[in-house]
Amino acid sequence: MSTVSPDIFANVAKKDYLALFDDDRPKYQEIMRVFDFQKQDVARATGVAPSSVRWDDQVPAEVRERFREWANLLNLVAEFFDGDTKKTVLWFTLPNPSLGNITPRDMIRFGRSKRLMKFVVNALAENRH
């Protein structure tokens, strides 16, 4: 019988440290507040027209999926900081030398959240070993 490495689950936060989900639905306004994003930032990050960025039952699938990923990413970083919101937000807003001196928040804003997720998952894995 083969065993499954716990690393395959490393890209999912253990819990919702920052209360960014309502059941399984991301809290769009709260996530935007944490990142200090405007609709234009969301449009750029998701590739959706600014006029299509909305928070009702007709949220475009691309926007909904990105917000789920971003909330999970925020919670992964919060997990590292033992749920400390201030440290988590600070990490996202400071230029990071390992990311070419760009802020993690700007990586998301420029549509590079998948690369940021890979960076975070790898950094957390290195920290565990």
C-alpha positions as CSV (number, residue, x, y, z in Angstrom):
1,M,0.0,0.0,0.0
2,S,1.4,3.4,-1.0
3,T,1.3,6.3,1.4
4,V,0.4,9.8,0.3
5,S,2.9,12.5,1.0
6,P,1.4,15.3,3.1
7,D,3.1,17.8,0.7
8,I,0.3,17.2,-1.8
9,F,-1.9,19.2,0.6
10,A,0.6,21.9,1.2
11,N,-1.3,24.4,-1.1
12,V,-4.4,24.5,1.1
13,A,-4.5,26.4,4.4
14,K,-5.4,24.3,7.4
15,K,-8.2,26.7,8.4
16,D,-9.6,30.1,7.5
17,Y,-7.4,32.2,9.9
18,L,-8.5,35.5,8.5
19,A,-12.3,34.8,8.1
20,L,-12.2,35.3,4.4
21,F,-14.8,32.7,3.5
22,D,-18.5,32.5,4.2
23,D,-19.0,28.8,4.0
24,D,-17.3,28.1,0.7
25,R,-17.8,31.5,-0.8
26,P,-15.0,34.1,-0.7
27,K,-15.8,37.4,1.0
28,Y,-14.9,39.6,-1.9
29,Q,-15.0,42.9,-0.2
30,E,-12.9,41.7,2.7
31,I,-10.2,40.3,0.4
32,M,-10.2,43.5,-1.6
33,R,-9.8,45.4,1.7
34,V,-6.9,43.3,2.9
35,F,-5.0,43.8,-0.5
36,D,-6.2,47.4,-0.8
37,F,-7.5,46.6,-4.2
38,Q,-10.0,48.6,-6.3
39,K,-12.1,47.1,-9.1
40,Q,-9.5,48.1,-11.6
41,D,-6.9,46.0,-9.8
42,V,-9.2,43.0,-9.8
43,A,-9.9,43.5,-13.5
44,R,-6.2,43.6,-14.2
45,A,-5.3,40.6,-12.1
46,T,-8.1,38.4,-13.5
47,G,-8.2,39.6,-17.1
48,V,-11.9,40.5,-16.7
49,A,-13.3,43.8,-18.0
50,P,-13.7,46.3,-15.1
51,S,-17.4,46.6,-16.0
52,S,-17.8,42.8,-15.4
53,V,-16.2,42.9,-11.9
54,R,-19.2,42.5,-9.5
55,W,-20.0,40.9,-6.2
56,D,-23.6,39.6,-6.6
57,D,-24.7,36.1,-7.7
58,Q,-23.3,36.8,-11.2
59,V,-19.6,37.1,-10.3
60,P,-17.7,36.0,-13.3
61,A,-16.2,32.5,-12.8
62,E,-12.6,33.8,-13.3
63,V,-13.1,36.4,-10.6
64,R,-14.6,33.9,-8.2
65,E,-11.8,31.4,-8.7
66,R,-9.1,34.0,-8.3
67,F,-10.6,35.3,-5.1
68,R,-10.8,31.7,-3.7
69,E,-7.1,31.3,-4.6
70,W,-6.2,34.7,-3.0
71,A,-8.1,34.0,0.2
72,N,-6.4,30.6,0.4
73,L,-3.0,32.2,-0.2
74,L,-3.7,34.8,2.5
75,N,-4.6,32.0,4.9
76,L,-1.4,30.0,4.0
77,V,0.7,33.0,4.9
78,A,-1.4,33.7,8.0
79,E,-0.8,30.0,9.0
80,F,3.0,30.7,9.0
81,F,2.4,33.8,11.2
82,D,0.2,31.8,13.7
83,G,-2.9,33.7,12.4
84,D,-1.5,37.2,13.0
85,T,-3.4,39.4,10.6
86,K,-1.0,42.4,10.9
87,K,2.1,40.3,10.1
88,T,0.3,38.6,7.2
89,V,-0.8,41.9,5.6
90,L,2.7,43.4,6.2
91,W,4.3,40.4,4.3
92,F,2.0,41.0,1.3
93,T,2.8,44.8,1.3
94,L,6.6,44.8,1.7
95,P,9.0,44.3,-1.3
96,N,10.4,40.8,-1.2
97,P,14.0,40.3,-2.3
98,S,13.2,36.7,-3.2
99,L,10.5,37.9,-5.6
100,G,12.7,40.5,-7.3
101,N,11.9,43.2,-4.8
102,I,8.2,43.3,-5.8
103,T,5.5,43.1,-3.2
104,P,3.5,39.9,-3.1
105,R,0.3,42.1,-3.4
106,D,1.7,43.5,-6.6
107,M,2.4,40.1,-8.0
108,I,-1.3,39.3,-7.5
109,R,-2.3,42.7,-9.0
110,F,-0.2,41.9,-12.1
111,G,-1.7,38.5,-12.6
112,R,1.2,36.5,-11.2
113,S,-0.7,34.8,-8.3
114,K,0.0,31.3,-9.4
115,R,3.8,32.0,-9.3
116,L,3.3,33.5,-5.9
117,M,1.4,30.5,-4.7
118,K,4.3,28.2,-5.9
119,F,6.8,30.5,-4.1
120,V,4.8,30.4,-0.8
121,V,4.2,26.6,-0.9
122,N,7.9,26.0,-1.5
123,A,8.9,28.4,1.2
124,L,6.5,26.7,3.7
125,A,7.8,23.3,2.7
126,E,11.4,24.3,3.3
127,N,10.5,25.8,6.7
128,R,8.9,22.4,7.7
129,H,12.0,20.4,6.9
